[in-house]
Amino acid sequence: MPATSLADWLRSASDDELAALLQARRDLATPPPSDSTVLATRAGTAGSTARAIEDLDTFTLAVLDALLVADADTEAVPVARIEALLGADPGPALRRLRERAVVWGDDDALRVVPVVREIVGPFPAGLGASVPELADVDLADLAEDERSVLAALAAGPPIGRSRDARTEVPLDEAKTPVQRLLARGLLLRRDAETVELPREVALALRGGHSCSPGALHEPELPTNPHQQSTVDEVAAGEAAEFLRHMESLLNAWSEQPPPVLKSGGLGVRELRKAARELEVDDARVTLLAELAVGAGLVADSGSAAPEWVPTTLTDSWLASAPAQRWLILAQAWLELPRLPGLAGQRDARDKAMAPLSDDLRRPLAPVTRRRVLQALAELPSGAGVKSAEELVAVLAWRAPRRGGRLRDETVRWTMAEAATLGVIALGALTTATAALLDDDRAAALSAMDRAMPEPVAQVLVQADLTVVAPGPLEPELAAEIKTVADVESAGHATVYRITEQTVRRALDAGKTADELHALFRERSATPVPQSLTYLIDDVARRHGRLRGGAAAAFLRCDDEVLIAEVLGNPVAEEYELRRIAPTVLVSPVPLAELLDGLRAAGFAPAAEGPDGRVLDLRPSGRRIPPRNRNARRVLPEPGGVSPEQVAQVIAHLRAGDRAATRRRGAEVRLPGGGGGSDTSATMALLARATRERREVWIGFVDSHGTASQRIVTPAHVGGGILHSTDDERYPLHRITSAALVED
């Protein structure tokens, strides 16, 4: 017998079909519906149904439109009618729609959840109101201008505005195409300036089909074949360049952190300053800044005058191998709940959105990025899309209702950012990114490490005091060269410049002239020019004659004997006292701590201020430790319902259906309607049911306070618990009523 309602259809569904429904529409399972009627009501709400059709492809939505055109929301429709409207087999799409309970019924009596018409809008498939009298309309005698008007409206929407609709004129007096079409009844006049194309006319112009041929099949995605190794190497080169820019940005912000705008974010002046220093465009600086903050390498200082300051994680990132650096940034990009591409665009108040501001926050951005990359992952190994626009068209066909107004733009931004970061190259997915999508960080790290060019161990020292690095330097060598030279130009081959200032900087860092000579002698593939040797020796000869140092505390005394006594005491070694003059000692230990140590050793020192007066260093009051501020966490996207949860919901549903459809005998209610004590009548009823293996209808209130009706077969009653034959346990104090089920 065919189901007459959605509730009946759900009640007759198998456990596997119900499980598929609950997995596809997670919101239906929480809280567990008490029976199929409740499930059907919940599935028919506007919010739940809108979520259910959000990620359906264009063809499936075209099938849904055809069902609405056939008025399947008010009456049963045969599948043959839908196939005629589409000009294609709707079978696969109908299975998806049935699986989500948006469509239900057998092929000879299909129905649509009524709320779908409200969600889709007044013109499903872009078709207007039906005029049955036009079912066999003949459009052969239309003039060219009339056909153009109808063709424009037939493409959808079927509503148009025209001043010619103000007055109705007979056909022999009509002068414009709109007036002639209105006179013939091929257009409907809705008001003084609006006309509507009848559904039958539009279908005739479309060849009897409710959708265009392009909606039936996913667009082809043209690709270019590449060797996967080539893709990985090109991406590694882009990644190395991005890492170099990130390092430069972190170093620049370490020396001069940019201020945080009062409204949050990074100002235009600071953005363009960074772009000039790094010699890149604003878009790349925005991405660099967003990823620096997203990876925890930079944070808002939170001070009275807040700044964007590198964190302690920056040091470990800079000390890591290039592949590890890339992995940290790529992972941060995948999980970044923001759209850097929005920076610079205008918001609803016509105000430019700043990088690092809350205006760029979009919690669903990680989902979109993975969707784009997963589309590339479906291509053969090494195959890359020819252009981002073709991928935009494919993804728009796969889920036209997802993404809102920024849907297509987000795909373009994702492709551009992925190429900049070295996540993709030549329009193809890299081996490292494929592993990262599978959450295999070790494989991703290994793949990127293999793709990165081998670091070189030697440089080329030129006679003009430039040093050429023909590739990425070994980390130790790179650190040595950066100490004694400045980058003059960067790229696949980096050029450094040695000057008197850079040599002095190396000597300030603790290097000696002999060490610098040894560095260039051992690491240069070309002979060391004599001019470099002279430069190092000349700077070293003048370096260090005047010295300055830092100390946390000093001791001075006019009595050199007392100074000697302090130096001879063990306290001198404990507090690292060092003589810098006959009557002056210095220590790296804070003054208060040093004075306490000296007093404990039997001396009687006094604290002295910058003006020579004695200071009182006693504590001025209680102190509290600084409070750490937790960074805002990004909540992960909710996962699917577990199989165990699905099984519990289905069992609950089946129990409610049995209770709603079975006849029951005289009812026994517990005192207070639940929460009362046992009664002899209830215990006698349950005992009888246990002996006779009879089913019992019970009213039950669960731990969440949700009331439901269930059919159970008691196996044992004791200890305040009803044990059923299906291993369920029901506390007696939660049972509100009970009755034997009548055969």
Number of C-alpha atoms within 10 A of each C-alpha: 3 11 15 12 14 24 19 15 17 22 21 14 12 11 16 12 16 22 20 14 22 25 20 18 21 17 17 20 19 10 10 19 21 24 26 22 20 16 19 21 13 17 24 20 14 17 13 15 20 18 16 20 23 14 15 20 22 21 24 23 23 23 27 27 26 24 27 24 23 18 16 23 19 12 11 20 22 17 19 13 14 25 17 15 22 23 17 14 15 21 14 10 19 20 14 17 21 18 20 22 26 23 23 24 22 16 14 13 16 20 27 26 21 18 17 22 21 10 14 16 10 13 18 22 26 21 27 24 15 14 15 11 9 15 13 10 12 10 13 7 8 14 11 9 12 18 17 13 16 23 17 15 23 24 16 17 17 23 21 16 13 13 12 20 20 15 12 15 15 12 13 8 11 16 12 11 19 22 24 23 20 23 18 12 15 22 23 20 20 14 13 14 14 16 23 23 31 24 23 22 27 25 17 18 15 16 13 15 20 25 23 14 13 11 17 20 12 16 16 10 16 12 17 13 14 16 10 17 15 15 24 27 19 18 29 29 19 19 27 22 18 20 21 15 20 23 17 15 20 23 15 16 17 16 10 12 19 21 18 21 17 10 10 16 21 23 20 15 10 14 19 17 15 22 18 13 12 17 12 13 13 18 19 21 24 24 22 22 24 25 24 23 19 21 21 18 20 24 17 19 16 12 7 6 10 17 21 23 22 24 18 11 12 19 12 11 18 17 11 13 12 21 22 19 19 25 21 17 24 22 18 19 25 20 20 24 19 23 22 30 20 22 19 16 12 12 11 6 6 8 10 15 20 24 27 27 19 13 18 20 15 13 16 16 20 19 14 17 21 16 14 18 22 14 13 22 21 10 15 14 18 24 22 24 19 16 16 16 15 16 24 19 17 16 21 20 20 18 19 19 19 18 18 8 9 11 17 18 14 21 24 19 17 23 22 17 20 24 20 18 26 28 29 29 24 21 23 28 31 31 24 29 27 20 17 20 16 10 12 13 18 12 17 24 22 15 20 26 19 16 22 19 15 12 15 15 19 19 23 18 25 17 14 11 18 19 23 21 24 17 17 20 20 15 16 9 18 16 11 15 24 15 19 22 22 17 15 13 12 14 14 13 13 17 20 21 20 23 17 15 13 17 25 19 15 19 21 13 11 9 17 15 19 11 12 19 15 12 14 22 14 12 16 19 13 14 12 19 14 10 12 22 14 11 15 21 17 14 16 18 10 10 14 12 6 6 6 5 4 8 12 12 18 20 21 17 13 10 10 14 12 14 18 13 11 19 17 11 12 11 16 18 12 11 17 15 21 16 16 10 10 14 16 16 21 19 19 15 17 13 18 15 11 24 20 13 17 17 12 11 13 8 14 10 15 14 16 16 9 7 6 8 10 11 11 12 12 7 7 7 5 5 7 5 5 6 6 6 7 6 8 6 6 10 8 10 10 7 8 13 17 10 12 9 15 23 15 13 23 24 16 18 24 19 19 22 19 17 23 19 9 12 13 19 13 10 14 17 20 22 14 9 15 18 14 15 12 16 12 10 13 18 16 11 16 25 16 14 21 20 11 11 14 18 20 24 27 24 20 23 20 12 8 7 9 12 14 21 23 21 25 24 22 26 19 17 18 10 8 12 15 21 19 19 14 10 10 13 14 20 16 23 18 20 24 22 19 26 22 23 20 13 9
